[in-house]
């Protein structure tokens, strides 16, 4: 007779892969076999967020558990530290005991595949990261000394590298690090570095011809003109993000053929007197039209709450209506006519990210209802910050009822999903979902 206690571990693993992460701890208590089967998933992905930091040190951290039970370390594949507890609520000093526990646990995790930490504590982990032969993905706050930068460059075999706020020591080291990364590196992100310049970036990209993802955002010395020119060193790009400025003329720019390019992210930066869709953005689309004719994903962020110009929307749709599946507009408004234009003409549209105008919900519903393929809508309005009304169940049901293809709505940290006919259910966004940059391609729903 088959019981819960004699199920094979591979069968249990198949069952547990369909359970929400938050249900695994209670599931592990059902029986000894369930406990053994759940452990790899419980400790495979460790994400330490604000909800954990608030309860420190009252609640034991996963790093402390690993120190007490070293055999658990073999299951750890991914570590992401979003928040570091501080000695006091208003203090600026990080909790030293927490950091020492993290470091000790990291030393034990020999099967680590990815490490992400956007807090300025990387020096504490540099030694622990050495010798991690299986490490494939690294995202770190890279403000380091010269010696620390050399230790960082000793890490090899990475497939994905993301550097936040990289200091000049790290930037200067990049061309020397590139040859060690060249055989494996496919995705590179350099975010918010004031020291990155065109010369260093070109020296690095010359040695990384296999890149399929290049994202250089928030680096004031490297603009769109530079990125488009240097893309000739990375002809296999599938995703590209960069910051746009008004300082460079793109009319005579050369853009190499990027036939594999599917995702484009634009971080628009311009003066407050400029149009929300300045000429430079239109010129970028014009340049890319022949170089990459098959974009499936587009995301744009505007520094101020303005409506994106209709002319820009029309050009985007004209160039990529046959291929676009995901369109995102962040920190900006979009006119209702533009929404209608996108939903009426983008034949493959599946995901739309934009501010949901709750005061014009009926008109908005009719606008997105023009699409027969739209499955997901993401509300980019921060309703909680400015005391706007949040999207409720009644609004979600109205959208689902009148847009038959719509299956998911994400708004105000809630996920509304279609359950049966027009009935909807919601759940809070999981804290176990890995944080990502806004300009990267979205995962398929």
BADO-582159 format. One record per residue (C-alpha): x, y, z; residue in three letters; residue number from 0. Coordinates in steps of 0.05 Angstrom, whole numbers. Example, Ala and Ser with C-alpha at 12.3 -4.5 7.8 and 13.67 -1.06 7.14 Angstrom:
BEGIN
(node (246; -90; 156); "ala"; 0)
(node (273; -21; 143); "ser"; 1)
# end
This chain:
BEGIN
(node (0; 0; 0); "unk"; 0)
(node (25; 69; -18); "unk"; 1)
(node (25; 119; 40); "unk"; 2)
(node (54; 187; 52); "unk"; 3)
(node (112; 155; 87); "unk"; 4)
(node (135; 109; 32); "unk"; 5)
(node (130; 154; -29); "unk"; 6)
(node (195; 158; -68); "unk"; 7)
(node (233; 223; -60); "unk"; 8)
(node (230; 238; -134); "unk"; 9)
(node (154; 233; -131); "unk"; 10)
(node (153; 279; -71); "unk"; 11)
(node (197; 328; -107); "unk"; 12)
(node (148; 331; -165); "unk"; 13)
(node (92; 344; -116); "unk"; 14)
(node (129; 398; -77); "unk"; 15)
(node (149; 436; -140); "unk"; 16)
(node (76; 455; -148); "unk"; 17)
(node (67; 480; -77); "unk"; 18)
(node (75; 554; -58); "unk"; 19)
(node (140; 567; -21); "unk"; 20)
(node (103; 592; 40); "unk"; 21)
(node (67; 525; 47); "unk"; 22)
(node (130; 483; 47); "unk"; 23)
(node (148; 491; 122); "unk"; 24)
(node (81; 464; 146); "unk"; 25)
(node (83; 409; 93); "unk"; 26)
(node (151; 387; 118); "unk"; 27)
(node (120; 372; 186); "unk"; 28)
(node (70; 321; 159); "unk"; 29)
(node (119; 262; 163); "unk"; 30)
(node (192; 245; 163); "unk"; 31)
(node (191; 229; 88); "unk"; 32)
(node (157; 295; 74); "unk"; 33)
(node (210; 330; 115); "unk"; 34)
(node (266; 298; 76); "unk"; 35)
(node (231; 313; 10); "unk"; 36)
(node (217; 386; 26); "unk"; 37)
(node (287; 404; 52); "unk"; 38)
(node (319; 414; -17); "unk"; 39)
(node (265; 463; -36); "unk"; 40)
(node (263; 498; 31); "unk"; 41)
(node (337; 513; 30); "unk"; 42)
(node (350; 513; -45); "unk"; 43)
(node (332; 587; -51); "unk"; 44)
(node (347; 632; 9); "unk"; 45)
(node (319; 702; 3); "unk"; 46)
(node (329; 748; 63); "unk"; 47)
(node (281; 807; 60); "unk"; 48)
(node (254; 863; 103); "unk"; 49)
(node (202; 818; 136); "unk"; 50)
(node (258; 774; 162); "unk"; 51)
(node (303; 832; 183); "unk"; 52)
(node (247; 862; 225); "unk"; 53)
(node (245; 799; 268); "unk"; 54)
(node (320; 793; 277); "unk"; 55)
(node (347; 768; 325); "unk"; 56)
(node (283; 741; 355); "unk"; 57)
(node (274; 693; 297); "unk"; 58)
(node (332; 650; 276); "unk"; 59)
(node (360; 665; 206); "unk"; 60)
(node (368; 610; 154); "unk"; 61)
(node (443; 624; 157); "unk"; 62)
(node (443; 608; 232); "unk"; 63)
(node (405; 544; 218); "unk"; 64)
(node (457; 523; 167); "unk"; 65)
(node (512; 535; 217); "unk"; 66)
(node (476; 491; 267); "unk"; 67)
(node (462; 437; 215); "unk"; 68)
(node (518; 439; 164); "unk"; 69)
(node (488; 382; 122); "unk"; 70)
(node (435; 431; 98); "unk"; 71)
(node (488; 473; 62); "unk"; 72)
(node (493; 423; 5); "unk"; 73)
(node (421; 440; -16); "unk"; 74)
(node (432; 516; -20); "unk"; 75)
(node (435; 538; -93); "unk"; 76)
(node (414; 611; -91); "unk"; 77)
(node (425; 665; -38); "unk"; 78)
(node (395; 735; -43); "unk"; 79)
(node (404; 786; 13); "unk"; 80)
(node (357; 846; 3); "unk"; 81)
(node (361; 875; 73); "unk"; 82)
(node (414; 873; 127); "unk"; 83)
(node (391; 881; 200); "unk"; 84)
(node (420; 941; 236); "unk"; 85)
(node (441; 948; 308); "unk"; 86)
(node (385; 997; 321); "unk"; 87)
(node (325; 1019; 281); "unk"; 88)
(node (354; 1088; 266); "unk"; 89)
(node (426; 1065; 264); "unk"; 90)
(node (469; 1061; 201); "unk"; 91)
(node (515; 1005; 226); "unk"; 92)
(node (497; 935; 202); "unk"; 93)
(node (491; 879; 253); "unk"; 94)
(node (559; 847; 258); "unk"; 95)
(node (533; 780; 285); "unk"; 96)
(node (486; 773; 226); "unk"; 97)
(node (543; 787; 177); "unk"; 98)
(node (588; 736; 210); "unk"; 99)
(node (532; 684; 207); "unk"; 100)
(node (522; 698; 133); "unk"; 101)
(node (596; 692; 119); "unk"; 102)
(node (603; 627; 157); "unk"; 103)
(node (542; 597; 122); "unk"; 104)
(node (568; 620; 54); "unk"; 105)
(node (633; 583; 65); "unk"; 106)
(node (593; 518; 73); "unk"; 107)
(node (550; 527; 11); "unk"; 108)
(node (594; 492; -40); "unk"; 109)
(node (538; 482; -91); "unk"; 110)
(node (520; 556; -96); "unk"; 111)
(node (495; 576; -165); "unk"; 112)
(node (477; 649; -153); "unk"; 113)
(node (490; 704; -102); "unk"; 114)
(node (455; 771; -101); "unk"; 115)
(node (465; 827; -51); "unk"; 116)
(node (450; 900; -66); "unk"; 117)
(node (473; 925; 2); "unk"; 118)
(node (544; 952; 10); "unk"; 119)
(node (571; 891; 47); "unk"; 120)
(node (606; 854; -10); "unk"; 121)
(node (675; 858; 23); "unk"; 122)
(node (650; 812; 78); "unk"; 123)
(node (634; 758; 26); "unk"; 124)
(node (692; 763; -22); "unk"; 125)
(node (733; 708; 12); "unk"; 126)
(node (672; 663; 18); "unk"; 127)
(node (657; 671; -57); "unk"; 128)
(node (726; 646; -76); "unk"; 129)
(node (729; 575; -101); "unk"; 130)
(node (654; 570; -115); "unk"; 131)
(node (664; 530; -179); "unk"; 132)
(node (590; 524; -194); "unk"; 133)
(node (574; 598; -185); "unk"; 134)
(node (540; 624; -248); "unk"; 135)
(node (504; 688; -229); "unk"; 136)
(node (529; 747; -188); "unk"; 137)
(node (494; 812; -172); "unk"; 138)
(node (530; 857; -121); "unk"; 139)
(node (538; 928; -96); "unk"; 140)
(node (609; 937; -123); "unk"; 141)
(node (639; 995; -84); "unk"; 142)
(node (707; 965; -68); "unk"; 143)
(node (780; 981; -56); "unk"; 144)
(node (833; 962; -107); "unk"; 145)
(node (852; 899; -68); "unk"; 146)
(node (779; 879; -60); "unk"; 147)
(node (768; 890; -135); "unk"; 148)
(node (825; 842; -150); "unk"; 149)
(node (792; 790; -106); "unk"; 150)
(node (727; 800; -143); "unk"; 151)
(node (761; 791; -210); "unk"; 152)
(node (786; 722; -187); "unk"; 153)
(node (716; 695; -195); "unk"; 154)
(node (710; 658; -261); "unk"; 155)
(node (659; 618; -301); "unk"; 156)
(node (602; 668; -289); "unk"; 157)
(node (544; 667; -338); "unk"; 158)
(node (511; 730; -311); "unk"; 159)
(node (545; 790; -278); "unk"; 160)
(node (510; 851; -250); "unk"; 161)
(node (548; 908; -217); "unk"; 162)
(node (511; 962; -178); "unk"; 163)
(node (546; 1028; -161); "unk"; 164)
(node (613; 1002; -184); "unk"; 165)
(node (671; 1044; -158); "unk"; 166)
(node (730; 1066; -202); "unk"; 167)
(node (772; 1009; -175); "unk"; 168)
(node (723; 958; -202); "unk"; 169)
(node (712; 995; -268); "unk"; 170)
(node (787; 998; -281); "unk"; 171)
(node (792; 923; -269); "unk"; 172)
(node (737; 903; -318); "unk"; 173)
(node (782; 897; -381); "unk"; 174)
(node (829; 851; -343); "unk"; 175)
(node (771; 810; -316); "unk"; 176)
(node (737; 802; -383); "unk"; 177)
(node (783; 747; -412); "unk"; 178)
(node (768; 702; -353); "unk"; 179)
(node (693; 713; -363); "unk"; 180)
(node (693; 709; -439); "unk"; 181)
(node (682; 633; -446); "unk"; 182)
(node (618; 633; -404); "unk"; 183)
(node (590; 704; -394); "unk"; 184)
(node (525; 717; -432); "unk"; 185)
(node (492; 773; -392); "unk"; 186)
(node (524; 837; -366); "unk"; 187)
(node (491; 892; -325); "unk"; 188)
(node (527; 955; -302); "unk"; 189)
(node (480; 999; -263); "unk"; 190)
(node (489; 1068; -233); "unk"; 191)
(node (564; 1075; -240); "unk"; 192)
(node (590; 1146; -248); "unk"; 193)
(node (660; 1121; -265); "unk"; 194)
(node (644; 1077; -325); "unk"; 195)
(node (668; 1110; -390); "unk"; 196)
(node (668; 1093; -464); "unk"; 197)
(node (741; 1071; -466); "unk"; 198)
(node (735; 1021; -410); "unk"; 199)
(node (669; 993; -436); "unk"; 200)
(node (697; 984; -506); "unk"; 201)
(node (759; 949; -480); "unk"; 202)
(node (714; 901; -442); "unk"; 203)
(node (662; 888; -496); "unk"; 204)
(node (717; 871; -547); "unk"; 205)
(node (732; 811; -504); "unk"; 206)
(node (660; 790; -494); "unk"; 207)
(node (633; 775; -564); "unk"; 208)
(node (586; 721; -537); "unk"; 209)
(node (542; 768; -497); "unk"; 210)
(node (467; 760; -509); "unk"; 211)
(node (446; 810; -456); "unk"; 212)
(node (477; 880; -447); "unk"; 213)
(node (447; 930; -399); "unk"; 214)
(node (484; 995; -383); "unk"; 215)
(node (437; 1040; -345); "unk"; 216)
(node (447; 1102; -302); "unk"; 217)
(node (520; 1112; -322); "unk"; 218)
(node (526; 1186; -340); "unk"; 219)
(node (590; 1179; -381); "unk"; 220)
(node (559; 1127; -427); "unk"; 221)
(node (499; 1147; -467); "unk"; 222)
(node (456; 1114; -521); "unk"; 223)
(node (503; 1138; -577); "unk"; 224)
(node (561; 1100; -544); "unk"; 225)
(node (521; 1037; -531); "unk"; 226)
(node (494; 1033; -602); "unk"; 227)
(node (564; 1041; -631); "unk"; 228)
(node (596; 990; -584); "unk"; 229)
(node (541; 939; -599); "unk"; 230)
(node (582; 920; -660); "unk"; 231)
(node (627; 880; -612); "unk"; 232)
(node (567; 839; -588); "unk"; 233)
(node (529; 818; -651); "unk"; 234)
(node (489; 763; -617); "unk"; 235)
(node (451; 809; -569); "unk"; 236)
(node (380; 787; -552); "unk"; 237)
(node (367; 841; -500); "unk"; 238)
(node (394; 912; -494); "unk"; 239)
(node (382; 968; -445); "unk"; 240)
(node (413; 1037; -440); "unk"; 241)
(node (401; 1109; -417); "unk"; 242)
(node (382; 1161; -468); "unk"; 243)
(node (404; 1234; -465); "unk"; 244)
(node (395; 1297; -507); "unk"; 245)
(node (469; 1310; -511); "unk"; 246)
(node (485; 1264; -570); "unk"; 247)
(node (461; 1268; -642); "unk"; 248)
(node (439; 1200; -668); "unk"; 249)
(node (424; 1222; -739); "unk"; 250)
(node (492; 1200; -764); "unk"; 251)
(node (500; 1141; -715); "unk"; 252)
(node (519; 1073; -741); "unk"; 253)
(node (480; 1014; -713); "unk"; 254)
(node (506; 944; -729); "unk"; 255)
(node (459; 889; -749); "unk"; 256)
(node (426; 860; -687); "unk"; 257)
(node (381; 808; -719); "unk"; 258)
(node (374; 769; -654); "unk"; 259)
(node (352; 829; -612); "unk"; 260)
(node (284; 816; -580); "unk"; 261)
(node (282; 863; -519); "unk"; 262)
(node (296; 937; -513); "unk"; 263)
(node (298; 977; -448); "unk"; 264)
(node (302; 1053; -449); "unk"; 265)
(node (320; 1095; -388); "unk"; 266)
(node (300; 1164; -413); "unk"; 267)
(node (337; 1223; -385); "unk"; 268)
(node (323; 1293; -410); "unk"; 269)
(node (309; 1363; -387); "unk"; 270)
(node (243; 1382; -354); "unk"; 271)
(node (228; 1427; -414); "unk"; 272)
(node (232; 1370; -463); "unk"; 273)
(node (174; 1332; -492); "unk"; 274)
(node (158; 1265; -458); "unk"; 275)
(node (177; 1233; -524); "unk"; 276)
(node (235; 1276; -548); "unk"; 277)
(node (263; 1270; -618); "unk"; 278)
(node (321; 1229; -594); "unk"; 279)
(node (275; 1171; -575); "unk"; 280)
(node (243; 1170; -643); "unk"; 281)
(node (311; 1172; -676); "unk"; 282)
(node (333; 1111; -635); "unk"; 283)
(node (273; 1071; -659); "unk"; 284)
(node (287; 1093; -730); "unk"; 285)
(node (359; 1068; -724); "unk"; 286)
(node (339; 1002; -694); "unk"; 287)
(node (283; 988; -744); "unk"; 288)
(node (331; 960; -796); "unk"; 289)
(node (382; 932; -747); "unk"; 290)
(node (332; 893; -705); "unk"; 291)
(node (266; 884; -740); "unk"; 292)
(node (234; 834; -692); "unk"; 293)
(node (228; 864; -622); "unk"; 294)
(node (181; 824; -577); "unk"; 295)
(node (191; 863; -513); "unk"; 296)
(node (196; 938; -498); "unk"; 297)
(node (203; 975; -432); "unk"; 298)
(node (211; 1050; -421); "unk"; 299)
(node (220; 1090; -358); "unk"; 300)
(node (209; 1165; -355); "unk"; 301)
(node (240; 1207; -299); "unk"; 302)
(node (177; 1247; -287); "unk"; 303)
(node (103; 1232; -287); "unk"; 304)
(node (85; 1254; -357); "unk"; 305)
(node (44; 1224; -413); "unk"; 306)
(node (85; 1190; -467); "unk"; 307)
(node (74; 1226; -533); "unk"; 308)
(node (25; 1196; -582); "unk"; 309)
(node (74; 1203; -640); "unk"; 310)
(node (125; 1159; -605); "unk"; 311)
(node (72; 1106; -591); "unk"; 312)
(node (50; 1107; -664); "unk"; 313)
(node (122; 1097; -687); "unk"; 314)
(node (134; 1040; -638); "unk"; 315)
(node (70; 1005; -661); "unk"; 316)
(node (85; 1018; -734); "unk"; 317)
(node (154; 987; -729); "unk"; 318)
(node (138; 927; -684); "unk"; 319)
(node (63; 914; -685); "unk"; 320)
(node (74; 845; -716); "unk"; 321)
(node (122; 821; -662); "unk"; 322)
(node (111; 857; -596); "unk"; 323)
(node (87; 813; -539); "unk"; 324)
(node (105; 854; -478); "unk"; 325)
(node (101; 929; -471); "unk"; 326)
(node (118; 968; -407); "unk"; 327)
(node (113; 1041; -388); "unk"; 328)
(node (141; 1058; -319); "unk"; 329)
(node (137; 1122; -279); "unk"; 330)
(node (98; 1156; -334); "unk"; 331)
(node (28; 1165; -360); "unk"; 332)
(node (-1; 1141; -426); "unk"; 333)
(node (-60; 1171; -461); "unk"; 334)
(node (-122; 1129; -472); "unk"; 335)
(node (-117; 1137; -547); "unk"; 336)
(node (-47; 1108; -544); "unk"; 337)
(node (-72; 1048; -504); "unk"; 338)
(node (-126; 1036; -556); "unk"; 339)
(node (-74; 1041; -611); "unk"; 340)
(node (-28; 990; -578); "unk"; 341)
(node (-83; 940; -562); "unk"; 342)
(node (-116; 946; -631); "unk"; 343)
(node (-53; 937; -672); "unk"; 344)
(node (-4; 892; -633); "unk"; 345)
(node (-29; 824; -656); "unk"; 346)
(node (12; 782; -607); "unk"; 347)
(node (7; 827; -545); "unk"; 348)
(node (7; 785; -481); "unk"; 349)
(node (32; 831; -425); "unk"; 350)
(node (19; 905; -415); "unk"; 351)
(node (50; 946; -358); "unk"; 352)
(node (23; 1016; -347); "unk"; 353)
(node (-14; 1058; -296); "unk"; 354)
(node (-86; 1034; -289); "unk"; 355)
(node (-131; 1096; -287); "unk"; 356)
(node (-183; 1074; -235); "unk"; 357)
(node (-224; 1138; -246); "unk"; 358)
(node (-231; 1118; -320); "unk"; 359)
(node (-235; 1043; -310); "unk"; 360)
(node (-294; 1033; -358); "unk"; 361)
(node (-258; 1069; -414); "unk"; 362)
(node (-193; 1034; -397); "unk"; 363)
(node (-228; 966; -399); "unk"; 364)
(node (-256; 981; -467); "unk"; 365)
(node (-187; 1002; -491); "unk"; 366)
(node (-150; 939; -470); "unk"; 367)
(node (-210; 897; -493); "unk"; 368)
(node (-188; 913; -564); "unk"; 369)
(node (-135; 859; -556); "unk"; 370)
(node (-154; 786; -563); "unk"; 371)
(node (-87; 761; -538); "unk"; 372)
(node (-74; 802; -475); "unk"; 373)
(node (-65; 756; -415); "unk"; 374)
(node (-31; 799; -362); "unk"; 375)
(node (-38; 872; -340); "unk"; 376)
(node (11; 902; -290); "unk"; 377)
(node (-9; 966; -255); "unk"; 378)
(node (53; 1011; -249); "unk"; 379)
(node (17; 1062; -206); "unk"; 380)
(node (43; 1067; -134); "unk"; 381)
(node (-27; 1073; -105); "unk"; 382)
(node (-5; 1066; -34); "unk"; 383)
(node (46; 1122; -38); "unk"; 384)
(node (-2; 1177; -58); "unk"; 385)
(node (-64; 1151; -25); "unk"; 386)
(node (-100; 1133; -89); "unk"; 387)
(node (-154; 1080; -87); "unk"; 388)
(node (-125; 1011; -97); "unk"; 389)
(node (-152; 961; -148); "unk"; 390)
(node (-204; 919; -111); "unk"; 391)
(node (-240; 854; -125); "unk"; 392)
(node (-299; 889; -159); "unk"; 393)
(node (-252; 926; -206); "unk"; 394)
(node (-213; 863; -221); "unk"; 395)
(node (-277; 824; -236); "unk"; 396)
(node (-300; 880; -282); "unk"; 397)
(node (-235; 876; -321); "unk"; 398)
(node (-237; 800; -325); "unk"; 399)
(node (-310; 799; -347); "unk"; 400)
(node (-301; 849; -403); "unk"; 401)
(node (-232; 826; -427); "unk"; 402)
(node (-241; 751; -440); "unk"; 403)
(node (-168; 737; -454); "unk"; 404)
(node (-144; 769; -389); "unk"; 405)
(node (-121; 719; -337); "unk"; 406)
(node (-77; 759; -289); "unk"; 407)
(node (-75; 829; -259); "unk"; 408)
(node (-18; 853; -215); "unk"; 409)
(node (-31; 915; -174); "unk"; 410)
(node (-8; 943; -107); "unk"; 411)
(node (32; 879; -89); "unk"; 412)
(node (-29; 835; -104); "unk"; 413)
(node (-39; 785; -159); "unk"; 414)
(node (-110; 776; -184); "unk"; 415)
(node (-122; 713; -225); "unk"; 416)
(node (-182; 685; -262); "unk"; 417)
(node (-208; 623; -227); "unk"; 418)
(node (-274; 603; -259); "unk"; 419)
(node (-311; 642; -312); "unk"; 420)
(node (-310; 714; -284); "unk"; 421)
(node (-292; 696; -212); "unk"; 422)
(node (-225; 722; -189); "unk"; 423)
(node (-179; 706; -131); "unk"; 424)
(node (-119; 744; -105); "unk"; 425)
(node (-55; 730; -67); "unk"; 426)
(node (0; 775; -43); "unk"; 427)
(node (63; 778; -86); "unk"; 428)
(node (110; 726; -59); "unk"; 429)
(node (171; 751; -22); "unk"; 430)
(node (206; 690; -50); "unk"; 431)
(node (204; 719; -120); "unk"; 432)
(node (274; 742; -138); "unk"; 433)
(node (282; 817; -145); "unk"; 434)
(node (303; 841; -214); "unk"; 435)
(node (320; 905; -250); "unk"; 436)
(node (262; 942; -281); "unk"; 437)
(node (295; 943; -350); "unk"; 438)
(node (306; 868; -358); "unk"; 439)
(node (261; 823; -400); "unk"; 440)
(node (201; 796; -361); "unk"; 441)
(node (193; 722; -350); "unk"; 442)
(node (136; 690; -387); "unk"; 443)
(node (73; 682; -344); "unk"; 444)
# end
